[in-house]
Each structure stands twice: as structure tokens, then as C-alpha cells.
């Protein structure tokens, strides 16, 4: 079941409206979809910037997300990355679903489990049927030292960036 999208929210097209919608989407995925990957990898809104078309989510990695090396599994990380980029697309396209077409990432270092993981997504462009999104991830307070950069294309007919 897709998330409830309130396109009639007062000030939807504003900093406050974007924050309210992002928080509602994140809450919906965390709490109203038990047993799904969104329930298992809970993302929280850290920051939105309506003018720059960015959304930053935060996740506290859990022990079950570890790979054999003791760092965060690339699979768990990719889910968090895709969800963050997808949340921004849902908001931008005003649609309950924006399927991932492609996602390409460059892992730049291990992701520790003992620090919050931040993922910042940005709308790069739109051609009316798809959204091009970029993302950067970092651990703790190390925003200038990313652990990953990524780009993705999301299907969003009638999207306007």
C-alpha cells in the first residue's frame, strides 16, 4: 500500500510543507508498514531544503546490519540510500510511488555501526517522465568525508523539478 500523500497540505510548496510531508512519509514507512524493509531500516528526517531540493535522512545502524567485517552491510546501506532518494522523488513528483529505474553508487569507505549514517539526496533534473537524483552519505559528523556518492533515475510521469 503506497504512503498517504497530502498534496493539499497547507504550504506544500514551501520549506515548512516539505518538512511536514517528509516527516509524515518517514513515519508512515517506519510505523505503518510492519515487517517490511522500511520497518527494519528506520529512516528519520534530519533536514530538508526546499530551495535546493534536498532531503537529508538519518539512520542509526543496528548490529543485525553488519557484514562479516563488522561494518554496515552494503545491502542494508543500499536500501537506506534508495529509500532516501525515493522519498525525495515522492515529494517532488507528488506521487505515491516513484519506482527506481537505475541506481549507481561509489562506495568510498566502510560504514561504521556505532555512528549515525546521514544520506543527503538532491534532485538534479527532470524531463517530465523521470527524476535524476544525486546522493551523498557520511557517518557521524564527517560530512566532508563521504562514505558513498550515488546517482539514480526514478520513474515519475508528469514530474516537475
Backbone torsions as a table, in degrees:
resi	resn	phi	psi	omega
1	UNK	NA	126.7	-178.0
2	UNK	-70.7	159.3	-179.5
3	UNK	-66.5	154.5	175.1
4	UNK	-75.4	122.9	179.0
5	UNK	-111.6	124.0	-179.6
6	UNK	-101.9	82.5	-178.3
7	UNK	-70.9	-16.3	179.1
8	UNK	-92.8	7.2	179.0
9	UNK	-55.0	133.0	176.0
10	UNK	-55.6	136.9	178.1
11	UNK	61.2	32.1	179.1
12	UNK	-51.5	-45.3	-178.5
13	UNK	-89.0	61.6	179.3
14	UNK	-156.8	170.0	176.5
15	UNK	-57.0	-47.9	-178.1
16	UNK	-66.1	-41.3	179.7
17	UNK	-66.4	-39.6	178.8
18	UNK	-65.0	-42.9	178.2
19	UNK	-61.5	-47.0	-179.3
20	UNK	-61.5	-43.7	-179.3
21	UNK	-67.9	-41.6	179.3
22	UNK	-62.8	-43.4	179.1
23	UNK	-64.3	-39.1	178.7
24	UNK	-66.2	-42.0	178.6
25	UNK	-63.6	-46.2	-178.9
26	UNK	-62.6	-42.7	178.3
27	UNK	-62.3	-44.0	179.9
28	UNK	-58.4	-48.6	-177.9
29	UNK	-66.4	-37.4	-179.9
30	UNK	-71.8	-43.2	-167.6
31	UNK	-104.8	-30.0	-173.9
32	UNK	-100.0	6.5	-180.0
33	UNK	-130.1	59.9	-177.5
34	UNK	-60.1	142.9	177.4
35	UNK	82.9	-1.1	178.9
36	UNK	-96.4	170.4	178.7
37	UNK	-62.2	-32.1	178.4
38	UNK	-65.7	-31.2	176.7
39	UNK	-72.9	-34.9	-175.9
40	UNK	-82.0	-26.2	-179.8
41	UNK	-120.9	78.1	-172.2
42	UNK	-74.8	119.0	178.0
43	UNK	-101.4	144.4	177.9
44	UNK	-126.0	145.8	178.1
45	UNK	-70.5	127.6	174.8
46	UNK	-100.5	-43.5	-176.2
47	UNK	-162.7	145.7	170.7
48	UNK	-127.0	153.0	173.9
49	UNK	-138.9	100.2	-176.5
50	UNK	-61.2	-44.2	-177.3
51	UNK	-63.0	-37.8	-178.3
52	UNK	-94.2	-2.7	-179.5
53	UNK	57.7	50.3	178.3
54	UNK	-123.0	153.5	176.0
55	UNK	-139.5	126.5	176.3
56	UNK	-114.8	124.1	177.7
57	UNK	-110.8	157.4	178.7
58	UNK	-129.7	145.2	179.7
59	UNK	-137.9	136.2	171.7
60	UNK	-98.1	106.2	-179.0
61	UNK	-57.2	144.7	179.5
62	UNK	-108.2	162.0	-178.8
63	UNK	-57.5	-36.3	-178.3
64	UNK	-66.6	-16.4	-180.0
65	UNK	-83.0	-1.0	-175.8
66	UNK	-72.4	146.8	170.3
67	UNK	-95.9	-171.9	-177.4
68	UNK	-62.8	-24.1	-177.9
69	UNK	-84.8	-8.9	-179.1
70	UNK	93.1	1.2	175.6
71	UNK	-99.9	174.2	179.9
72	UNK	-65.1	134.1	177.6
73	UNK	-61.7	139.0	177.2
74	UNK	-61.2	-33.1	179.3
75	UNK	-64.7	-47.4	177.9
76	UNK	-62.6	-40.3	179.4
77	UNK	-63.2	-43.8	-179.2
78	UNK	-61.0	-36.0	176.5
79	UNK	-62.7	-47.4	180.0
80	UNK	-62.1	-39.9	179.1
81	UNK	-63.9	-48.5	-179.5
82	UNK	-63.6	-41.2	179.3
83	UNK	-63.0	-43.4	-179.1
84	UNK	-64.2	-47.7	179.0
85	UNK	-63.2	-39.8	178.8
86	UNK	-66.0	-39.7	177.4
87	UNK	-57.6	-44.5	-179.6
88	UNK	-63.9	-37.8	177.8
89	UNK	-66.8	-40.9	177.8
90	UNK	-57.1	-46.1	-180.0
91	UNK	-64.4	-49.2	-174.7
92	UNK	-65.4	-43.1	-176.8
93	UNK	-82.4	-13.3	-176.8
94	UNK	56.5	45.0	-179.7
95	UNK	-129.6	150.8	179.0
96	UNK	-75.9	-9.6	-179.0
97	UNK	-153.9	133.7	175.8
98	UNK	-135.6	88.6	-175.0
99	UNK	-59.9	143.8	176.2
100	UNK	-72.7	126.9	175.5
101	UNK	-91.3	-54.2	176.1
102	UNK	-143.1	154.4	173.8
103	UNK	-146.8	125.3	179.5
104	UNK	-123.9	132.0	-178.0
105	UNK	-134.3	154.5	174.9
106	UNK	-120.1	112.3	177.6
107	UNK	-81.7	124.4	-173.5
108	UNK	-106.5	-8.6	179.9
109	UNK	178.7	167.5	179.7
110	UNK	-69.7	154.0	-179.8
111	UNK	-108.8	109.6	-178.2
112	UNK	-69.1	151.2	179.4
113	UNK	-84.7	-16.9	-173.1
114	UNK	-93.9	8.6	179.4
115	UNK	-130.8	147.8	175.6
116	UNK	-61.7	145.5	177.6
117	UNK	-106.2	125.2	178.8
118	UNK	-108.0	137.1	177.3
119	UNK	-129.6	120.2	-179.7
120	UNK	-110.5	120.2	179.0
121	UNK	-107.3	147.8	-179.4
122	UNK	-140.2	134.0	173.5
123	UNK	-73.0	123.2	179.9
124	UNK	-93.4	-41.1	179.5
125	UNK	-168.3	170.9	176.1
126	UNK	-148.6	143.2	176.4
127	UNK	-115.5	12.8	179.5
128	UNK	98.5	-20.1	177.1
129	UNK	-126.0	-8.7	178.9
130	UNK	-149.4	157.0	175.4
131	UNK	-116.1	131.8	173.7
132	UNK	-97.6	127.0	-174.1
133	UNK	-127.2	141.5	172.8
134	UNK	-114.5	158.0	179.1
135	UNK	-150.9	152.6	174.7
136	UNK	-135.7	140.5	178.4
137	UNK	-126.2	146.3	176.9
138	UNK	-148.4	160.9	-179.9
139	UNK	-105.5	141.5	176.5
140	UNK	55.6	-134.5	-177.6
141	UNK	-97.8	25.3	-174.1
142	UNK	-99.9	47.0	-176.6
143	UNK	-57.5	-31.5	-178.9
144	UNK	-79.7	-3.6	178.3
145	UNK	-125.7	76.9	-175.9
146	UNK	-64.4	149.6	174.4
147	UNK	-95.9	-12.0	-179.5
148	UNK	-163.1	146.0	166.0
149	UNK	-125.2	151.3	-176.3
150	UNK	-152.9	158.5	170.2
151	UNK	-135.7	149.3	179.2
152	UNK	-149.2	158.0	174.3
153	UNK	-119.5	130.9	-178.7
154	UNK	-122.8	133.4	180.0
155	UNK	-73.0	125.4	-178.9
156	UNK	-154.4	81.2	-179.7
157	UNK	-59.3	139.7	179.4
158	UNK	68.8	18.6	179.8
159	UNK	-74.5	142.8	173.6
160	UNK	-130.3	124.5	-177.9
161	UNK	-88.8	NA	NA
